Amino acid sequence: MNRNLTIAARLSEVLLDGTWIANTNFKMQLQDLNWLQATQKVGSVNTIAMLTFHINYYLKGLLRAFETGKLEISDQYSFDMPQINSANDWDELRAEFLHHAAQFVWKVEQLEDDVFDQPFIDEKYGTWLRNIEGVIEHCYYHLGQISLIKKLIVGT
């Protein structure tokens, strides 16, 4: 299997359709949550909506970087989520996240294998492979948080 397909499959696993590593994925965790559950605070941790926004922020920014060759996202803005005040707001965020997740997987599938060893945007960021693997790890980290918060909120 080519690296592009292997890595894209790992992304799809955590974001959209897999259960091998965590027995769940983002899509599965988000699909049955209503907006009140998604925005419910549990202690001082981020809400599920906030974590969804956070990962979406990076996916959207990296997709833009793939197209422009410029990385224009910053960690300091990755939690600047607009207020979620309705079911429609939550549905829009969730749909945007799922769209960007599918687009990100598709873009990685399209990459040539030699790209993975090249510098990502700027040499200071490391290689394409390092950055995409970082996305996978980052997603699993927050998927674990979402899974635990969801158990505390809805008990499943």
Sequence and secondary structure as in RCSB ss.txt:
>XXXX:A:sequence
MNRNLTIAARLSEVLLDGTWIANTNFKMQLQDLNWLQATQKVGSVNTIAMLTFHINYYLKGLLRAFETGKLEISD
QYSFDMPQINSANDWDELRAEFLHHAAQFVWKVEQLEDDVFDQPFIDEKYGTWLRNIEGVIEHCYYHLGQISLIK
KLIVGT
>XXXX:A:secstr
  HHHHHHHHHHIIIII  TTTS  HHHHHTT  HHHHT   TTS  HHHHHHHHHHHHHHHHHHHHHS     G
GGTT      SHHHHHHHHHHHHHHHHHHHHHHHHS GGGGGSBSSSGGG BHHHHHHHHHHHHHHHHHHHHHHH
HHHH  
